[in-house]
């Protein structure tokens, strides 16, 4: 009888350990939503250069060798037509808009579709905006960057990034402007938006960059598959201003500094390849 009880407690202990480990993995594969512990202010005690010192589980922010964002320098880019077109399959679903303090996030709690990369499906979870853009091309940053965050069944992360310059208003942001105005300046404020169709997020080009990186906010989890659209789309000055004014003062410029490439390969997909081309030179 004693052995049975001990066996039962051992099984319960193992189950609790597995549950703890699974929760730990889930926590480290997602961006931190409470931005009170970190900021984007250069030189501050909780600024980007110190993220890895704030929490033990954030250490990779400082010592990781596959961190994002990076500069997409054309001299490093390898053209790989075999990557194929980005396979997207989205649909309209109920969404909630949230002011996370360090950014504005649109979240789809219900299934809103997926992307397919290297045999794996990644479901769309949320999108959010950074200004200025976090990634750069040949050292140039742009006015805004949208991140579409996806997650696979085994909790791997894939992000699609789209960069914008000042010009005509972005039609997808136009749909959300009224709701963003309502939550501007109020951390943790949420608005149920109703059905939002991610197909309204225009990419505008089949060409894209691909590399392995990380989340760009703590915990800076590595192993993120990044797909950055080659086309620079447009956004109005008013739209960028609203996104900046909606968040906290220390997050108006909510772009993490560029990170070292550390020998990583930057791939580039284009439907057409000039004869004898191996390196992309625009």
N, C-alpha and C positions, 0 to 999 in steps of 0.2 A: 504493500500500500504506500509506504514511504517513497519507494522508487518511482511509483506512478505519479505521486504529487511532485517529486523533484523533476520528473520528466515534463510534467505539465508546466511548471514554472520556467524550465529551460526553454520550452517552446514559446511561451509567452514573451520571455526575454528576447529571444531571437526575432520574434515578430515585431516587437517594439523597436529593436535595433534597425531592422530593415525599413520600418516606417520612418524612423528618424533619418536614416541615410537618404531615403527617397525624398523627404522634405528638404534636406540639406541640399541635394542636387538641384531640386526645383528652384530653391532660393538663389543659388549661385548662377543659375542659367538665365535669370531675369534681371532687368534693370531695377535698381533701387528706386522706389517711388517717393520715399521721404527724403527730400533734398536738404533738410535742415542740417545734416551732418557734413555736406560738401558744398563747394561753390565753384564758380568759374573765375574768380578773381585771382589774377596772377600775383604771386607773392604772399597771399593770405595764408594763415595757418591751416585752412581747410581747402586751399586752392588745388588746381590740377596736379601740381608737382608734389603735393603732400597726400593725395588720395590713398596711396598705398600704405600710409602710416596711420590712418584714422582707425581702421579696423584690421584685425589679423586676416580676415577672409578677403580683404581688398588688396593684399600685398602685391598681387600680380599686376595691379595698376602701375606699380613702379618697377617691378623686376621681370615682367612678362616680355617675351621676345616676338610676340605676334599681336601687337597692340594696334588699335585703330583710333583715329583716322590716319591716312597716309597721303602723301603726294603722288598722284598718278603721273609720274614723269614718263614722257613718251619714249625716252631712250631706254627705259627698262621694260617696256611693254612687248610681249610676244603675241603675235597674231596666231590664233588657234581656231580656224573655221570649224573644226570638229566639235567645239563646244555646243554648237547648235543654238537655235533660237530659244529664248527664255519662255518656257511653257507655263502660261498662267491660266487659271480657271477660277474666276471670281464670280460672286453673285451678291445681290443686295441682301442686307441683314440688319437687324436692330443694332444700333450703336450708341455709345455714351461718350460725351466729350468731357474731359477732366483737366483741370488746372493742377499740374503736379508741382507747381512752384518753380521748377527749373525748366519746364516746357509745357506745351499744350499737347495732350494726347487724345486721339480718337480710338476708342476700344470697341471691338466687336465681340461681345460675350458669346454670341451664337456663331455658327459656322458661316463664314463669308467667303469660302473658297480657299484655293491653295496655289502654290507653285511647285514645279517638279524639277529637281536637280539631281543628276547622277543617280537615278533610280529611287530617289527618296521624295516623298510628298511632305511639304511644309505648309501647315495651315496658317492663314493670315490671322494674327491676333490683334494687332494695333498699328497705328502710325502716329508719328509725332514730327515736330519741326525744330530745326536748329538754325540760328542766324548769328553770324554768317555761316556759310556752308562749312562742314567739318572737313570733308575731303577737298583737295585742291587738284588742279590740272596744270602741270608745269609751273607749280608755285603759285598759281592764281586761285584765290578763293572767290566764291560768288555770294550773292545776297542771302540765299536761303537753301536749305537742304531738307528734303522729306525722307524719312526712314519708314519703310513698310516692314514690320517685324513679323516673321513667321517662325513656327516651331513644329518640329517633327514629333511623331509618336514617342520617340525615345529622348525627347527634350533637346535635340540639337536645334540651333538657331540659324536662320538665313535671313539676311536683310537686303531689301532692294532700296537703293538710294537714288534720288532724283535731285539734281541741282538746278537752281533758278537764278536768273539775272533780272534786274529791274526792267520792266516793260509793260506789256499788256497784263491785266489781272489774270490770275490763275482761276480757271472755272471751278475747280473742286473746292478751293478755299472760299470762293464766292458763295457756294452753297452753305458754308459753315459760319460765315462772318457774323451773322446775328447771334448765334450761340456763343461764339468766342467773345463777343462784346459783353454778353451777360455774365460770363465767369471771369472776365479780366480783373486782375488784381486780387482775386480771392483764392488763396491756396486751398486745395482739396475741394473746391467747388465743382459740382458735376451738373451736367444737363443731359437728360435723355433726348437724343436727337431723332430717334425713330429710324426708319429704314435708310441706310446709306449704302450706295453702290460703289465698291472700290474700283469698278471698271471705269468710273468717272475720273480716276487719277490717270492723267495722260502721261505716257512715257515718251512717245513720239519717235522712237528709233529702235530698230532691231539691234543696233550695235551696243555693246556693253563691255565694261571692265569686270574682271573676276579675280578675287584674291581671298586668302584666308586671314582673318583678323579677329577682332574682339568686339565686345560691347564698348561703346564710347562713354559710358557712365559707370560708376561703381556698380557691381564688383569687377567690371572689366573682364568678364569671362572670355576666354579664348576659344578658338575653334568655330568661330562664326563665319559662315560663307557669305561673303559680300558680293553683290552684283550692283554695279553703278552704271546707270544709263549714260551713254556717251553724249546724248543731246542735252544741251542746256536750255531749259524751258524758261518762261517769263512769269514774273509775279509783279504786282503793282507795289509802289512805294508805300501806299496806305496799308496794304495787306501785311507787309513786313513790319511796319510800325506797330500795327495792332498786336501781332504775335510777340513783339518785343515788350510792349507796354503791358501785356496781359500777365507776364511772369514777374518774379521778384527782381528788384533793382540789380542784384548781383548776378542775375542770369539773363540780362538783356542781351549780352553777347554769350550765348550758351553753346559755344563751340569749343571742344577740347583741342588743345594744341596738337600739331602734327606729331606722329610717332615715328621712330626709326623703322626702316623697312627690314633690316636685319637679314638680307639675302632672300627675302621672299619673292616668289615669281608673281608678276602682275600679268594676267592673261587678258586678251582682247578678242572679242568675237565680232566678226563682220561677215555678211553674206558673201561678199566678193573679196578676192585676194589677188593683188597684182602678181604677175609672174615673177618668181624668184624672191618674193617678199617673205621675210621671216620676222623682221622687226617693224613695228608700226611707226611710220613717220608721217604725220598728218601734213 
